[in-house]
Amino acid sequence: MLLSTMADGSTADRPDILFQNQYDTIGVVEGGPHYSLWSPVSKKLASVIGTPTGLVLALFDTQDKSFLTLPGRAPMYFG
């Protein structure tokens, strides 16, 4: 699960859910993404997420709370 809060912690008691894995997904971290990296301006987040068919790279937009998966194959590298 990816949660979003304000940098100052003011919304820590009511974070927005950006993403939550399905229960039947394949992944490294049960129920959550891993290898997450922020964009330089902190508006987007890239992360490896589990899907029922395997791992994919997802790009999250923290402003409109959306994400898209990017096509790819193993091995997966990003920076």
FIPARO-923357 format. One record per residue (C-alpha): x, z, y. Coordinates in steps of 0.25 Angstrom, whole numbers, always signed. Example, Ala and Ser with C-alpha at 12.3 -4.5 7.8 and 13.67 -1.06 7.14 Angstrom:
// FIPARO-923357
<<+49, +31, -18>>,
<<+55, +29, -4>>,
END
This chain:
// FIPARO-923357
<<+0, +0, +0>>,
<<+5, -3, +14>>,
<<+0, +5, +25>>,
<<+1, +3, +40>>,
<<+2, +13, +51>>,
<<+6, +14, +65>>,
<<+21, +16, +67>>,
<<+19, +29, +75>>,
<<+11, +34, +63>>,
<<-2, +36, +71>>,
<<-10, +29, +60>>,
<<-3, +35, +48>>,
<<-16, +43, +44>>,
<<-23, +30, +43>>,
<<-14, +18, +39>>,
<<-19, +4, +37>>,
<<-17, -2, +23>>,
<<-10, -15, +24>>,
<<-9, -17, +9>>,
<<-13, -11, -4>>,
<<-9, -17, -17>>,
<<-19, -19, -28>>,
<<-18, -10, -40>>,
<<-14, -21, -50>>,
<<-2, -26, -42>>,
<<+12, -28, -47>>,
<<+22, -22, -38>>,
<<+34, -12, -36>>,
<<+27, -1, -29>>,
<<+13, +2, -35>>,
<<+2, -1, -26>>,
<<+11, -5, -14>>,
<<+21, -15, -8>>,
<<+36, -14, -7>>,
<<+48, -20, +0>>,
<<+40, -20, +13>>,
<<+47, -25, +26>>,
<<+42, -25, +40>>,
<<+43, -37, +49>>,
<<+52, -34, +61>>,
<<+41, -32, +71>>,
<<+33, -23, +60>>,
<<+21, -32, +60>>,
<<+22, -37, +46>>,
<<+27, -31, +33>>,
<<+32, -39, +21>>,
<<+31, -32, +7>>,
<<+31, -35, -8>>,
<<+17, -32, -14>>,
<<+12, -32, -28>>,
<<+1, -41, -32>>,
<<-6, -43, -46>>,
<<+4, -54, -48>>,
<<+16, -48, -43>>,
<<+24, -45, -30>>,
<<+22, -53, -17>>,
<<+28, -52, -3>>,
<<+17, -49, +7>>,
<<+17, -49, +22>>,
<<+9, -39, +29>>,
<<+4, -40, +44>>,
<<+3, -26, +49>>,
<<-6, -30, +61>>,
<<-17, -37, +54>>,
<<-16, -29, +41>>,
<<-14, -42, +33>>,
<<-4, -47, +22>>,
<<-1, -60, +15>>,
<<+7, -62, +3>>,
<<+19, -72, +3>>,
<<+22, -81, -8>>,
<<+34, -78, -16>>,
<<+41, -76, -29>>,
<<+51, -66, -35>>,
<<+61, -62, -31>>,
<<+55, -58, -17>>,
<<+64, -55, -5>>,
<<+61, -53, +10>>,
<<+67, -46, +22>>,
END
